[in-house]
Amino acid sequence: MKKPVLVIKFGSASVTSQGEIDERVILEIARQVSILQSDYNIVLVSSGAVAAGKKFIPRYKGTLEERKAAAAIGNPLLIRKYSTYFKPFHIALAQSLCERHHFSNRNQFLQLKSTYETLWKHNIIPIANENDVVSNKELKFSDNDELATLIAVGFGAEKLLLCTSVSGVLDADGNVIREIKAIDKSALSLARTDKSSVGLGGMTSKLTFARLATQMGIKTVIFSMAEDNAILKAVKDEIGTVCLAQQKKVSSRNKWLASGSLITGLVQVDKGAMEALKKRKSLLAVGVTQIVEGFEIGEVFHIADEEGTIQAVAKSKVDSTDLKTKRKNLEIAHADDIVLL
């Protein structure tokens, strides 16, 4: 029987300490992942390359060029540490440096998927990170939370674990919220705006991408490595904040459309159009109240409700300039090319 996919993302603050790779944490990752490997096809998404490499750059200021250089230094250091600590458990690792176009181009994504499946067939675990050295700044992942989510959604993962420097999503009193049934506006408002000194993302990022993952049917757990056997407990929903998967049937193509494709435009629609979309109807020009960002034929755009909340993504049948013709029955996107979020 085919094993389910498990994606585990580790933030920079989780795997580094004072600019050094924390070998105790890497050892614990290796030990616990080795226990899980018999039950799951695992992808590790690990930050920490920039944090590990920046100490080699005098007077490091964090410019884009310096981040790229630090990543080039830190990536081999990071993968070497992982390989060293996985070796006693007889697990080989593969480095997977990803760029945004590997997901926005469906053919390239399918090649990536095929490569991962070949690695799993031979009990090899891929460790993914962004290819910072060559990534175009306009086409970067916002952070590794996004990369981990795109892998989880694209591969139909059973569960996504996001390891961070805090124990989970905290309430106003600083206590961990054990379960979030749906990541809506009230849930997103719980996120603090601060982030670690060594990472790009914060809790807002984690909840934003957890929302996408859960909408695509993937249970997501936000946790930290502070507790003994943290990964093993997170897989069992015993620690951290568990974000429940929404029960939806979404095709592989539409999962890719909702997560991997590059979003180029944004339209706002009225209440009637939003209700029609929820009934699996197409989007017509009559329901569009504002073109916030334009798009061309075949491009993917966001659909927002009257309050400005993004509710769906869609692949366009027309150029956004065609909406100015005032043809009310003009079909902007067919129902089959619309994915509710």
C-alpha positions as CSV (number, residue, x, y, z in Angstrom):
1,M,0.0,0.0,0.0
2,K,1.3,3.4,-0.9
3,K,2.6,5.4,2.1
4,P,1.0,8.8,2.8
5,V,3.1,11.9,2.4
6,L,4.4,13.9,5.4
7,V,6.0,17.3,5.0
8,I,7.9,18.7,7.9
9,K,9.3,22.3,7.8
10,F,11.9,23.6,10.2
11,G,12.5,27.3,10.6
12,S,15.9,28.9,11.0
13,A,15.3,29.6,14.7
14,S,14.5,25.9,15.2
15,V,17.8,24.5,13.7
16,T,20.3,27.2,14.4
17,S,21.5,28.9,17.6
18,Q,23.7,32.1,17.7
19,G,24.5,31.6,14.0
20,E,25.6,28.0,14.4
21,I,23.7,24.9,13.2
22,D,22.3,23.3,16.4
23,E,23.6,19.7,16.2
24,R,21.4,18.5,19.1
25,V,18.3,19.5,17.2
26,I,19.6,17.9,13.9
27,L,20.2,14.7,15.9
28,E,16.7,14.7,17.3
29,I,15.3,15.4,13.8
30,A,17.2,12.4,12.5
31,R,16.2,10.1,15.3
32,Q,12.5,10.9,15.2
33,V,12.2,11.0,11.4
34,S,13.9,7.6,11.3
35,I,11.0,6.2,13.4
36,L,8.4,7.7,11.1
37,Q,10.0,6.7,7.8
38,S,8.4,3.3,7.7
39,D,5.0,4.8,7.8
40,Y,5.4,7.9,5.6
41,N,7.0,9.2,2.5
42,I,8.8,12.2,4.1
43,V,9.9,15.6,2.8
44,L,12.0,17.8,5.0
45,V,11.9,21.5,4.3
46,S,14.7,23.1,6.2
47,S,15.6,26.8,6.6
48,G,18.9,27.7,8.2
49,A,21.3,28.1,5.3
50,V,21.5,31.9,5.4
51,A,21.7,31.9,9.2
52,A,24.6,29.4,9.0
53,G,26.4,31.1,6.2
54,K,26.2,34.8,7.1
55,K,28.9,34.7,9.8
56,F,31.4,34.2,7.0
57,I,30.5,37.6,5.4
58,P,32.2,40.5,7.2
59,R,29.9,43.3,8.2
60,Y,26.8,41.4,7.0
61,K,23.8,43.7,6.5
62,G,21.3,41.3,5.0
63,T,21.1,42.8,1.5
64,L,19.6,40.5,-1.2
65,E,23.1,39.9,-2.6
66,E,24.5,39.1,0.8
67,R,21.6,36.7,1.5
68,K,22.3,34.9,-1.7
69,A,26.0,34.6,-0.8
70,A,25.2,33.4,2.7
71,A,22.9,30.8,1.3
72,A,25.6,29.6,-1.1
73,I,27.9,29.1,1.9
74,G,25.3,27.8,4.3
75,N,23.5,25.2,2.1
76,P,26.4,22.7,1.9
77,L,27.1,23.2,5.7
78,L,23.4,22.5,6.5
79,I,23.1,19.4,4.3
80,R,26.4,18.0,5.6
81,K,25.1,18.2,9.2
82,Y,21.9,16.5,8.3
83,S,23.7,13.7,6.4
84,T,26.1,13.2,9.3
85,Y,23.3,12.7,11.8
86,F,21.0,10.6,9.5
87,K,23.8,8.2,8.6
88,P,23.8,6.2,11.9
89,F,20.1,5.5,11.1
90,H,21.0,4.2,7.7
91,I,19.0,6.9,5.9
92,A,20.4,8.7,2.8
93,L,19.4,12.2,2.0
94,A,19.0,14.2,-1.2
95,Q,19.2,17.9,-1.5
96,S,16.4,19.6,-3.4
97,L,16.9,23.3,-4.2
98,C,13.6,24.7,-5.5
99,E,12.6,27.8,-7.3
100,R,9.1,29.3,-7.6
101,H,8.8,28.4,-11.3
102,H,9.2,24.7,-10.5
103,F,5.7,25.0,-9.1
104,S,4.1,27.6,-11.4
105,N,5.0,25.5,-14.4
106,R,2.9,22.3,-14.1
107,N,5.2,20.2,-16.3
108,Q,8.2,21.1,-14.2
109,F,6.3,20.4,-11.1
110,L,5.3,16.9,-12.4
111,Q,9.0,16.3,-13.0
112,L,9.8,17.3,-9.5
113,K,7.1,15.0,-8.2
114,S,8.5,12.1,-10.3
115,T,12.0,12.7,-8.9
116,Y,10.7,12.7,-5.3
117,E,8.8,9.5,-5.9
118,T,12.0,7.8,-7.2
119,L,13.9,8.9,-4.1
120,W,11.1,7.5,-1.8
121,K,11.2,4.3,-3.7
122,H,14.8,3.9,-2.6
123,N,14.1,5.1,1.0
124,I,15.9,8.4,0.4
125,I,14.5,11.5,2.1
126,P,14.6,14.8,0.1
127,I,15.5,18.0,2.0
128,A,14.1,21.0,0.2
129,N,15.1,24.6,0.5
130,E,14.8,27.6,-1.8
131,N,17.6,28.0,-4.4
132,D,18.4,31.5,-3.0
133,V,21.6,31.8,-5.1
134,V,19.7,32.1,-8.4
135,S,16.1,32.9,-7.4
136,N,14.6,35.9,-9.1
137,K,13.5,38.4,-6.4
138,E,10.1,38.9,-8.2
139,L,9.5,35.1,-8.3
140,K,10.8,34.1,-4.8
141,F,8.9,32.1,-2.3
142,S,7.7,34.4,0.4
143,D,9.5,32.0,2.9
144,N,9.9,28.3,3.4
145,D,6.4,28.1,4.9
146,E,5.2,28.7,1.4
147,L,7.6,26.2,-0.1
148,A,6.5,23.5,2.4
149,T,2.8,24.2,1.7
150,L,3.3,24.0,-2.1
151,I,5.0,20.7,-1.7
152,A,2.3,19.4,0.7
153,V,-0.6,20.5,-1.5
154,G,1.1,19.4,-4.7
155,F,1.9,16.0,-3.4
156,G,-1.4,15.5,-1.6
157,A,0.2,15.2,1.8
158,E,-1.7,13.7,4.7
159,K,-0.2,16.1,7.1
160,L,2.0,19.3,7.2
161,L,4.1,20.0,10.3
162,L,5.5,23.6,10.7
163,C,8.2,23.7,13.3
164,T,8.9,27.1,14.8
165,S,10.4,28.9,17.8
166,V,7.2,29.0,19.7
167,S,5.0,26.1,21.0
168,G,2.1,27.0,18.7
169,V,-0.5,29.7,18.1
170,L,-0.9,31.6,21.3
171,D,-4.0,33.3,22.8
172,A,-4.0,36.7,24.4
173,D,-2.7,35.2,27.6
174,G,0.2,33.4,26.0
175,N,-1.3,30.0,26.2
176,V,-1.2,27.6,23.2
177,I,-4.4,27.2,21.3
178,R,-4.6,23.4,20.9
179,E,-7.1,23.3,18.0
180,I,-8.3,25.6,15.2
181,K,-11.3,24.3,13.3
182,A,-11.1,26.8,10.5
183,I,-8.5,29.5,9.8
184,D,-10.8,32.6,9.3
185,K,-10.3,36.2,10.1
186,S,-10.5,35.7,13.9
187,A,-7.9,32.9,13.7
188,L,-5.6,35.1,11.6
189,S,-5.9,37.9,14.1
190,L,-4.3,35.7,16.7
191,A,-1.0,35.9,14.9
192,R,1.7,38.1,16.4
193,T,3.5,40.3,13.9
194,D,7.0,39.6,15.3
195,K,9.4,37.0,13.8
196,S,12.7,35.5,14.8
197,S,15.9,37.4,14.2
198,V,17.1,34.7,11.8
199,G,14.0,33.8,9.8
200,L,11.8,35.4,7.1
201,G,8.4,34.2,8.3
202,G,6.3,34.7,11.4
203,M,3.1,33.3,12.8
204,T,1.1,35.3,10.3
205,S,2.9,33.4,7.5
206,K,2.3,30.1,9.1
207,L,-1.4,30.6,9.6
208,T,-1.8,32.0,6.1
209,F,-0.2,29.0,4.5
210,A,-1.8,26.6,7.0
211,R,-5.1,28.1,5.8
212,L,-4.3,27.1,2.2
213,A,-3.1,23.6,3.3
214,T,-6.2,22.9,5.4
215,Q,-8.5,24.2,2.6
216,M,-6.9,21.6,0.3
217,G,-7.6,18.9,2.9
218,I,-4.3,18.7,4.7
219,K,-4.2,18.8,8.5
220,T,-1.5,21.2,9.7
221,V,0.3,21.3,13.0
222,I,2.3,24.3,14.3
223,F,4.8,23.3,17.0
224,S,8.3,23.7,18.4
225,M,11.2,21.3,19.1
226,A,11.3,22.4,22.8
227,E,9.5,19.3,24.0
228,D,11.0,15.8,24.0
229,N,9.9,13.7,21.0
230,A,8.3,16.8,19.6
231,I,8.0,15.5,16.0
232,L,6.5,12.2,17.1
233,K,4.0,14.0,19.3
234,A,3.1,16.5,16.6
235,V,2.3,13.7,14.1
236,K,-0.1,12.4,16.7
237,D,-1.7,15.8,17.3
238,E,-0.4,15.7,20.9
239,I,1.4,19.1,21.0
240,G,1.2,22.4,19.3
241,T,-1.7,23.9,17.5
242,V,-3.6,21.5,15.3
243,C,-5.3,23.2,12.3
244,L,-8.1,20.8,11.1
245,A,-8.3,19.9,7.4
246,Q,-11.4,21.0,5.6
247,Q,-13.4,18.2,4.0
248,K,-13.2,19.1,0.3
249,K,-12.8,17.1,-2.9
250,V,-10.3,18.9,-5.0
251,S,-8.7,17.5,-8.2
252,S,-4.9,17.3,-8.4
253,R,-5.0,19.9,-11.2
254,N,-7.1,22.3,-9.1
255,K,-4.8,21.8,-6.1
256,W,-2.0,22.9,-8.3
257,L,-4.1,25.8,-9.6
258,A,-4.8,27.0,-6.0
259,S,-1.3,26.7,-4.7
260,G,1.4,26.3,-7.4
261,S,0.3,28.7,-10.0
262,L,1.5,32.3,-10.1
263,I,-1.2,34.7,-9.2
264,T,-1.1,37.8,-11.4
265,G,-4.5,39.5,-10.9
266,L,-7.2,40.4,-8.5
267,V,-10.9,41.1,-8.9
268,Q,-13.6,42.0,-6.4
269,V,-17.1,40.6,-6.9
270,D,-20.5,41.4,-5.4
271,K,-22.5,39.2,-3.1
272,G,-24.5,37.6,-5.8
273,A,-21.4,36.5,-7.8
274,M,-19.9,35.1,-4.6
275,E,-23.0,33.0,-3.9
276,A,-22.9,31.7,-7.5
277,L,-19.3,30.7,-7.1
278,K,-20.1,28.7,-4.0
279,K,-22.7,26.9,-6.0
280,R,-20.0,25.9,-8.5
281,K,-21.1,28.4,-11.2
282,S,-18.8,30.3,-13.6
283,L,-17.7,33.9,-13.0
284,L,-19.4,36.4,-15.2
285,A,-18.5,40.1,-15.8
286,V,-21.8,41.2,-14.4
287,G,-20.6,40.2,-10.9
288,V,-17.3,42.0,-10.9
289,T,-17.3,45.3,-9.0
290,Q,-13.6,46.2,-9.3
291,I,-10.5,45.1,-11.2
292,V,-7.8,45.6,-8.5
293,E,-5.0,44.1,-10.6
294,G,-5.2,43.2,-14.3
295,F,-4.5,39.9,-15.9
296,E,-4.2,38.4,-19.4
297,I,-5.9,35.3,-21.0
298,G,-4.8,32.1,-19.4
299,E,-3.4,33.8,-16.3
300,V,-4.5,33.0,-12.7
301,F,-6.1,35.6,-10.6
302,H,-7.6,36.0,-7.1
303,I,-11.3,36.6,-6.5
304,A,-12.2,38.7,-3.4
305,D,-15.6,39.3,-1.8
306,E,-17.2,42.7,-1.1
307,E,-15.1,43.0,2.1
308,G,-11.8,42.4,0.2
309,T,-11.2,38.9,1.6
310,I,-9.8,36.5,-1.0
311,Q,-12.2,33.6,-1.5
312,A,-11.0,31.8,-4.7
313,V,-8.5,31.6,-7.4
314,A,-9.4,31.2,-11.1
315,K,-7.8,30.8,-14.5
316,S,-9.0,33.5,-16.9
317,K,-10.7,33.0,-20.2
318,V,-10.3,36.6,-21.2
319,D,-8.1,39.6,-20.8
320,S,-9.1,41.9,-17.9
321,T,-9.4,44.8,-20.3
322,D,-12.3,42.9,-22.0
323,L,-14.3,43.6,-18.8
324,K,-14.5,47.3,-19.8
325,T,-16.7,46.3,-22.8
326,K,-19.6,46.1,-20.3
327,R,-20.8,42.7,-21.7
328,K,-22.5,41.5,-18.6
329,N,-22.8,37.9,-19.7
330,L,-19.0,37.7,-20.6
331,E,-17.6,34.5,-18.9
332,I,-14.3,35.5,-17.2
333,A,-13.6,32.1,-15.7
334,H,-15.3,28.7,-16.2
335,A,-16.5,26.9,-13.1
336,D,-14.0,24.0,-13.7
337,D,-11.2,26.6,-13.5
338,I,-12.3,28.2,-10.2
339,V,-11.1,26.9,-6.8
340,L,-12.7,28.1,-3.6
341,L,-10.3,28.8,-0.7
